[in-house]
Structures are given as C-alpha cells and as structure tokens.
C-alpha cells in the first residue's frame, strides 16, 4: 500500500529475476543429476530418457524478458558425463525503454565430457535491449557444442524491427586458456546496420554454431553441404584444440531452422531434443 508521500510514478516496476543451476555426474553407468537449484522465474525440467546424453530443459516462467530483467544459468558437467541443454521455447525480448535485459550463462565441461548448449531461438522485438554473456570452461579432453540463433521480428506476424540494442559476448577457455572470444553488437539503428553484407546482409534470422572438439575438422565438408551459400563454416586448430565455427543467415526463422537443425544433428551426432520439434 502506498504511503502519503509515495506515488505510482515513484515506484520501480517489478522485474523478473531467475537463477537456475544444475550439476551432472556419472553414476551407475549413466549421467544423472547431482545437484539442482532453481530460484525466481528460472526453472529446469528433465525429460525421461533411456540412455545418455542427459537432457535438461530451461524454462523462463516470466514468458519473456524486458529492461531490467535478469536470468542466470549455470551448468556443470562432471567427469565422464554427457548432456544436452536446451530451452522450452524461443526466448522473447520485448520493448525496453531504458535498461537492457541480461542473460548470463556459465558452462563447465570436465574431463572426458560431452556438453551441448542448444537453446531455441531468441526473438528480438522492436525497441528491445538484450545483453547476453556465455562463458565456457572446459577440459582439453572434453567436447562442447554451442549454438545461438537470433530472429529480428517474426515475418509471419508482420513484425518489423528498426531499433534494438543487442550485445552477445562469448568466451571459451580450455584448461584456463582462451581459445575463442567474440563480441557481437547491434543497434540502436538496426535498419541501417542490417543491410550491410558483413552483418546480416538484410536477413532477419542469424545463428552462430561453435564445436570445440579434437575431431571438429572431420565435419567440415558435411557442414559446407548443409549450409550452402547462406552462411559459412571454417575449421582450425588453436593451441592443439580443434574448432569448427559456422555462421548462418536466412530471411526468416523457418528458413534458418531448415539448415540449422540438420547442422546441429550432424555436429551433435544424434537427433535433437524432442522439444525442438514441438
């Protein structure tokens, strides 16, 4: 209840806050939950699967993010485990007049693990603002697959995004040594930037896929065939660590998925989580 000296304009609007954390360990010949923590709007659900990899689905019960909202996800894959982490649905970033929504993710892949970070697309609406950070610490013997896709408005809904603020920061370390770093910034004038060939070439859906694995190079030709002319893929060695990096672009999210899903199936070595097809 307001006091005599308060007004509705003076009250700070309620913001969504969430922190979800999961630790996965090898027990009785399977990858299983060792520790689970959920707070606020962050929820984690585990579909029943009969064999590895372990699957976890991240859920934002707030139904989207706007300025001042904050989500934090932490995943630790202990020695010898195998896990695929995805999301219940596309994350929606709504109009934000001032502050940006913040999403921070920390992944740890210990010795001999396989960890795939495969969230569904992030949809940016007009005048939205998002600051996203992905930090990965992995053992040299581990394999990590990372994918993030962004859609600038839904074509089927007639949405147009002319203004947004988007910052995507990735840091990947192997045995404590940085082997991949990127900072991608767009905005606020998306219409002007989006037309540039070096950014999105006028396309409204883009994705980045990174595989860090000793065998990353063997997927190069097959990845080229899937991506075609609507993107690019390269492989190289950094300090003896194999990397495959792919960029994809498309006029809409459906067209993007038609190439992104087969690429992820190739690099994942198995079908995507069922939630991707619901």
C-alpha positions as CSV (number, residue, x, y, z in Angstrom):
1,X,0.0,0.0,0.0
2,X,1.3,3.5,-0.9
3,X,2.2,5.9,1.9
4,X,1.1,9.6,1.8
5,X,4.4,10.6,0.3
6,X,4.5,8.0,-2.4
7,X,3.0,7.9,-5.9
8,X,2.8,5.2,-8.5
9,X,5.3,7.0,-10.7
10,X,7.9,6.8,-7.9
11,X,7.7,3.0,-7.5
12,X,10.2,1.0,-9.5
13,X,8.4,-1.5,-11.8
14,X,8.7,-5.2,-10.8
15,X,11.4,-7.1,-12.7
16,X,11.9,-10.8,-13.5
17,X,14.8,-12.4,-11.8
18,X,15.9,-16.0,-12.1
19,X,18.8,-18.3,-11.4
20,X,18.9,-21.9,-12.4
21,X,21.9,-24.3,-11.7
22,X,22.4,-28.0,-12.5
23,X,25.3,-30.3,-11.8
24,X,25.5,-33.6,-13.7
25,X,27.6,-36.6,-12.5
26,X,28.3,-40.1,-13.7
27,X,26.6,-42.6,-11.5
28,X,25.6,-46.3,-12.1
29,X,26.8,-46.0,-15.7
30,X,24.6,-43.0,-16.6
31,X,24.7,-39.2,-16.5
32,X,22.4,-38.2,-13.6
33,X,21.5,-35.1,-11.5
34,X,24.0,-34.4,-8.7
35,X,22.6,-31.0,-7.8
36,X,19.7,-28.8,-8.8
37,X,18.9,-25.2,-7.9
38,X,16.0,-23.1,-9.1
39,X,15.1,-19.5,-8.0
40,X,12.7,-17.0,-9.3
41,X,11.5,-17.3,-12.8
42,X,14.2,-19.9,-13.8
43,X,13.0,-23.5,-13.9
44,X,14.8,-26.6,-15.1
45,X,13.0,-29.8,-16.2
46,X,14.5,-33.2,-17.1
47,X,12.7,-35.3,-19.7
48,X,12.8,-39.1,-19.1
49,X,15.4,-40.5,-21.4
50,X,16.5,-44.1,-21.5
51,X,20.2,-43.5,-22.2
52,X,22.8,-40.8,-22.4
53,X,23.0,-37.9,-23.2
54,X,21.2,-36.5,-20.2
55,X,18.7,-33.8,-21.2
56,X,17.7,-30.6,-19.4
57,X,15.1,-28.1,-20.5
58,X,15.5,-24.5,-19.2
59,X,12.3,-22.5,-18.7
60,X,11.7,-18.8,-18.1
61,X,8.3,-18.7,-16.4
62,X,8.2,-14.9,-16.9
63,X,7.2,-15.6,-20.5
64,X,9.9,-13.2,-22.0
65,X,12.3,-10.5,-20.9
66,X,12.3,-6.8,-20.9
67,X,14.5,-4.0,-19.5
68,X,16.0,-4.7,-16.1
69,X,15.1,-8.5,-16.2
70,X,17.9,-10.9,-15.4
71,X,18.4,-14.6,-16.0
72,X,21.4,-16.6,-14.9
73,X,22.1,-20.3,-15.9
74,X,24.9,-22.5,-14.6
75,X,25.6,-26.0,-15.9
76,X,28.4,-28.2,-14.7
77,X,29.1,-31.5,-16.5
78,X,31.3,-33.6,-14.2
79,X,33.9,-36.1,-15.4
80,X,32.7,-38.6,-18.0
81,X,29.2,-37.2,-18.4
82,X,27.2,-36.4,-21.5
83,X,24.5,-33.8,-21.6
84,X,22.3,-31.7,-23.9
85,X,20.8,-28.4,-22.6
86,X,18.0,-26.7,-24.4
87,X,15.0,-24.4,-23.8
88,X,11.3,-24.9,-23.6
89,X,10.6,-22.4,-26.4
90,X,12.0,-19.3,-28.1
91,X,13.1,-16.6,-25.7
92,X,11.3,-13.3,-26.4
93,X,12.9,-9.9,-25.7
94,X,10.3,-7.2,-25.5
95,X,10.4,-3.4,-25.8
96,X,12.7,-1.8,-23.3
97,X,12.7,2.0,-22.9
98,X,15.9,2.2,-20.9
99,X,17.8,-0.7,-19.4
100,X,18.7,-4.0,-21.2
101,X,17.6,-7.4,-20.2
102,X,20.6,-9.5,-19.1
103,X,21.1,-13.2,-19.6
104,X,24.3,-14.8,-18.3
105,X,25.3,-18.5,-18.8
106,X,28.2,-20.4,-17.3
107,X,29.1,-23.8,-18.6
108,X,31.7,-26.2,-17.2
109,X,32.8,-29.3,-19.0
110,X,35.2,-31.5,-17.1
111,X,37.5,-34.3,-18.2
112,X,36.0,-36.6,-20.9
113,X,32.6,-34.9,-21.0
114,X,30.3,-34.0,-23.9
115,X,28.2,-30.9,-23.4
116,X,25.8,-29.4,-25.9
117,X,24.3,-26.0,-25.4
118,X,21.3,-25.8,-27.8
119,X,18.7,-23.2,-26.8
120,X,16.0,-22.4,-29.2
121,X,15.9,-19.0,-31.0
122,X,15.9,-15.7,-29.3
123,X,13.3,-13.3,-30.8
124,X,14.1,-9.6,-30.6
125,X,11.1,-7.2,-30.8
126,X,11.3,-3.6,-31.9
127,X,13.0,-1.3,-29.4
128,X,14.2,-4.2,-27.3
129,X,17.5,-4.4,-25.5
130,X,19.5,-7.5,-24.6
131,X,22.9,-8.1,-23.1
132,X,23.9,-11.8,-23.3
133,X,27.0,-13.4,-22.0
134,X,28.2,-17.0,-22.5
135,X,31.3,-18.3,-20.5
136,X,32.6,-21.8,-21.1
137,X,35.4,-23.5,-19.1
138,X,36.3,-26.9,-20.5
139,X,39.0,-29.6,-20.1
140,X,41.1,-30.4,-23.2
141,X,39.6,-33.9,-23.4
142,X,36.0,-32.6,-23.4
143,X,33.8,-31.8,-26.4
144,X,31.5,-28.8,-26.3
145,X,28.9,-27.8,-28.9
146,X,27.4,-24.2,-28.7
147,X,24.6,-22.7,-30.7
148,X,22.7,-19.4,-30.5
149,X,20.1,-18.2,-33.0
150,X,18.6,-14.7,-33.1
151,X,15.5,-13.6,-35.0
152,X,14.8,-9.9,-35.6
153,X,11.0,-9.9,-35.5
154,X,8.7,-12.7,-36.8
155,X,8.0,-12.4,-40.5
156,X,4.8,-14.4,-40.3
157,X,3.4,-11.9,-37.8
158,X,4.3,-8.9,-39.9
159,X,6.8,-7.6,-37.3
160,X,9.5,-5.1,-38.2
161,X,12.5,-4.3,-36.1
162,X,14.1,-1.0,-36.9
163,X,15.6,-0.2,-33.5
164,X,17.2,-2.5,-31.0
165,X,20.3,-2.9,-28.7
166,X,21.9,-6.3,-28.8
167,X,25.2,-7.4,-27.3
168,X,26.3,-11.0,-27.4
169,X,29.6,-11.9,-25.7
170,X,31.2,-15.4,-25.9
171,X,34.3,-16.6,-24.0
172,X,35.6,-20.2,-24.3
173,X,38.6,-21.4,-22.3
174,X,40.3,-24.8,-22.5
175,X,42.4,-25.6,-19.4
176,X,42.1,-22.0,-18.4
177,X,43.4,-20.7,-21.7
178,X,41.2,-18.6,-24.0
179,X,40.6,-20.3,-27.4
180,X,37.5,-18.4,-28.6
181,X,36.2,-14.9,-27.9
182,X,33.7,-12.7,-29.7
183,X,31.6,-9.7,-29.1
184,X,28.7,-9.0,-31.4
185,X,26.9,-5.7,-31.1
186,X,24.0,-4.3,-33.0
187,X,21.9,-1.1,-32.7
188,X,20.4,1.1,-31.9
189,X,19.7,1.7,-35.7
190,X,19.2,-1.8,-36.8
191,X,17.7,-0.9,-40.1
192,X,20.9,0.9,-41.2
193,X,23.2,-1.9,-39.9
194,X,21.2,-4.9,-41.0
195,X,21.6,-4.0,-44.7
196,X,25.4,-4.3,-44.5
197,X,26.8,-7.6,-46.0
198,X,29.3,-8.0,-43.2
199,X,26.5,-8.0,-40.6
200,X,23.3,-9.8,-41.8
201,X,23.0,-8.7,-45.4
202,X,19.4,-7.7,-44.8
203,X,18.4,-11.0,-43.4
204,X,16.3,-11.2,-40.2
205,X,17.5,-14.5,-38.8
206,X,21.1,-15.4,-37.9
207,X,22.8,-18.2,-36.0
208,X,26.3,-18.9,-34.7
209,X,27.5,-22.5,-34.1
210,X,30.8,-23.5,-32.4
211,X,32.1,-27.0,-31.9
212,X,35.3,-27.4,-29.8
213,X,36.5,-31.0,-30.3
214,X,39.6,-32.9,-31.3
215,X,37.6,-34.2,-34.3
216,X,36.0,-30.9,-35.3
217,X,37.8,-30.8,-38.7
218,X,36.2,-34.0,-40.0
219,X,32.8,-32.4,-40.1
220,X,33.8,-29.5,-42.4
221,X,32.7,-30.9,-45.8
222,X,29.3,-32.1,-44.5
223,X,28.7,-28.8,-42.8
224,X,29.5,-26.9,-46.0
225,X,27.0,-29.1,-47.9
226,X,24.2,-28.3,-45.3
227,X,24.9,-24.5,-45.1
228,X,25.3,-23.9,-48.8
229,X,25.5,-20.3,-49.9
230,X,23.6,-18.9,-46.9
231,X,26.4,-18.8,-44.5
232,X,30.0,-20.0,-44.0
233,X,31.9,-22.5,-42.0
234,X,35.6,-22.9,-41.1
235,X,37.8,-25.2,-39.0
236,X,41.2,-24.6,-37.5
237,X,43.5,-25.5,-34.5
238,X,44.2,-23.2,-31.6
239,X,46.9,-24.5,-29.3
240,X,46.2,-28.0,-30.4
241,X,42.5,-27.7,-29.9
242,X,40.1,-28.3,-32.8
243,X,37.4,-25.7,-33.6
244,X,34.6,-25.6,-36.1
245,X,32.8,-22.2,-36.4
246,X,29.7,-21.7,-38.6
247,X,27.5,-18.6,-39.3
248,X,24.1,-18.9,-40.9
249,X,21.6,-16.4,-42.1
250,X,18.1,-16.6,-43.5
251,X,15.1,-14.3,-44.4
252,X,13.0,-15.9,-41.5
253,X,13.3,-18.3,-38.6
254,X,11.7,-21.2,-40.5
255,X,14.2,-21.0,-43.4
256,X,17.0,-20.7,-40.8
257,X,15.8,-23.9,-39.0
258,X,15.8,-25.8,-42.2
259,X,19.6,-25.6,-42.2
260,X,20.4,-25.1,-38.5
261,X,18.6,-28.3,-37.3
262,X,20.5,-30.6,-39.8
263,X,23.8,-28.9,-38.9
264,X,23.2,-29.4,-35.2
265,X,22.2,-33.0,-35.8
266,X,25.4,-33.6,-37.7
267,X,27.6,-32.0,-35.0
268,X,25.6,-33.5,-32.1
269,X,25.9,-36.9,-33.6
270,X,22.3,-37.8,-32.8
271,X,18.8,-36.3,-33.0
272,X,18.0,-33.0,-31.4
273,X,15.9,-33.0,-28.2
274,X,12.2,-33.6,-29.0
275,X,11.3,-30.2,-27.7
276,X,12.8,-28.7,-30.8
277,X,10.0,-30.3,-32.9
278,X,7.0,-29.4,-30.7
